[in-house]
Amino acid sequence: MQILQIISSAQGTKSHSTQLSQGIIDKLKSAHSGSTVVVRDLAKDPLPYMEEAHLQAYFTPAEGRSPEQQQAVRHSDEAIAQIMAADTLVIGVPFYNFSIPASLKSWLDHLTRAGITFRYTPNGPEGLITGKKVYVAVASGGIYSEGPMQPYDFATPYLRWMLGFLGLTDVTVARAEGVKLPEFQATAVQKGIDSVAV
């Protein structure tokens, strides 16, 4: 099994979402011997934000692209190739201002290509990245899975919808919650790891 790990936290080894992701990956490797892991660290190697050059390249047939357009589409092609080659995705998601990091949004923007990762049909859009399992490892300073702050979780619903749009519908969300709250700090990451069955 090939596992694609997406890191989007800027906290390095201190990142709770990365620790949670690694715990999930360790469980996957234990359950599936011989598994390999490809790491894409969006904090250290971010994809460029969407610009006019990218959009022009996407809507120009490959044989008609200029050298500049070929360069502009390269990041998207690489990201798509990585996700297509993977059997399982583990996406680390730190909770930044109630949503996802800009680097993760940019990755999703480069993945979303009409005719390649989704298409429009008479019955509506159809995702073309299928047959893969996704684990979303969310870390947050407070508690957002329930209680009064739940309506302010804009990260998890967006990711579920966006991944589903691309065809990734088998999604498990694990949470390391309350990492800034003294009563939850010590156990938050392990509780998230324990919540995942592989």
N, C-alpha and C positions, 0 to 999 in steps of 0.2 A: 504494500500500500504506500502510495506517495502522499505525504501530508504537506500542504502549503500553509506555513505560518505567516500571518500578517501582523506585524508590529506597528502600532501607530502612536504609542506613547513616547513623549520626549523625556521621560524620566530614567531611561536606561535600566540598569539592574534594580533600581528602586521601584520600578513600575509594578503596581499591583495587577494591572491587566496582563502584563507580560508574565508575571509569576503564575497567575491563574491559567494563562494559555499554556505555559510550560508544564504545569501540573496535568492538564488535560492531555497534552501530547505524551507525557510519560505514561499515562494510563493507556493511551492508544498503542504505544509501542510495546507495552507489556502484553496487551491483548492480541497484538498482531506482530509477531516476531518478523524481523527483516524489513520493517517499515523504514522508509527514508523520509527526511524532513528537508524541505526547501524553505529558507527564511527570506522573507521580503520585509526589510525594515524601512518603513515609510518615513520615520523620523530622521534617519541617517541618510537615506537616499530617496527624497520625495519626488513624486512626479510633478511636472510643471502644471500650474493651473491652466485651465482651458482658455485658449486664446483664439483669435481669428484664424491663425495659421492651422491650428488643429482642426477646426470645423471645416475649413476649405479642403483640407487633405482627406477628411473622412468622406466627404461627398464628391470626391473626384475619383474616378476609376483608377485602379492601381497603375495601369499602363500609361495613364495620362498625367501622373503626378510629376511635378517639378522636383529637382533635388531638395529644395527647401521643404516641400510637402512630404517627401519621403522621410526626411529627418523628423518632421513634426509628428508623423504617425507612428514612429518607431516605438515610443514609450507605450502607446496603446497596444500595439501588436505584441510587445513583450509581455505586458500584463495579461493579455488574453491568452497567450500561449502558456503562461505559467498556470493559470487557473484551469485551462482545458486539460493540462497534463496531470493535474492533481486528482486524487480520489476523495480526499478529505481536506476541508479548510478549517483552520483554527484562527479566528480573527480577534485580536486583542483590541479592546475598545475602552480607553479611559473616558470618563465622563467630563467633557470640557464645556462649561457654560450650558449645561442641560442637553448637550447634543454630542456629536462625534467630532474628532479633530479634523481640521481642514485637510490634513494630509490624507486621511481616509476618504473624505469626500472627493478629493482629486483622483484617487485610485478608482473609485466607483465611476467617476465621470469618464475616465479613460477606458473602463471596461464596457461602458454602455454604448454599443455601436449597432445601429440598425442594419439588419441583414447578416450580422455576424454573431452577436450575443442575444439579440431579440429580433422579432419581426412582427409586422402588423398583418393580421388576418381578418377575414370577414367577421370573425367572432371576437375580435379584439387582439391585443398584443399577446405574443407567445414567447416565453423565454427559451433560449437555445443552449444555455449551460445547464445540463441536466445530469441526473444520476450521481450526484455528489452529496456527501454529508457535510454539514456546516456546524461548527461550534462557535458561538459568539461569546467571548469572555469579557464581560463588562465589569469595570471597577468604578466605584463611586464613593465619594466622601460621606454621603448620607444614605438614607434608605429610600429607594425609589420604586421598588417592586410592589409596595403596598403602602397604605397610610396616606397622610395628607400631601406628601410630595409626589405621589404617583403620577398625577396629571402633568408634572413638569419633566417627565422622562420623554424627551423628544428623540433620544438616540435609538432605543430599542425598537419602537414602532417603525421608525424610518428605515432602519436596517432590514427588518423583517420584510417590509413592503418592497424595498429596492432589490433585495436578494431574490425575492419571489418573482419580481418583474423579469429578472434575468434567467429564471428557471430553477433557482436554488430554493426549493421549498422544504427540504428536510433540514430544519434549523433547530438547534438546541441552544438556549440561552443559559449561561452560567453567570452567576453574579458574586463578586466580592464587594459586599455592601458595608457601608459604615466604616470605611478605613480611616476616617478622621474622627470617629467617635470612640472615646476610651473604652466603652463597654463592648465594642465589636472589633476593635483593631487587631487583637491577637489572633482571632479565629476567622476573620472575614475570608481570607484567601483559601484556607483549607476547607471551610464550609462550602465555598463555590466549587472546589475540586470534587468534594464528596458528593455534590448534587448531580454529578455527571455519570451516567452509566454508559459504558462503551462495549 
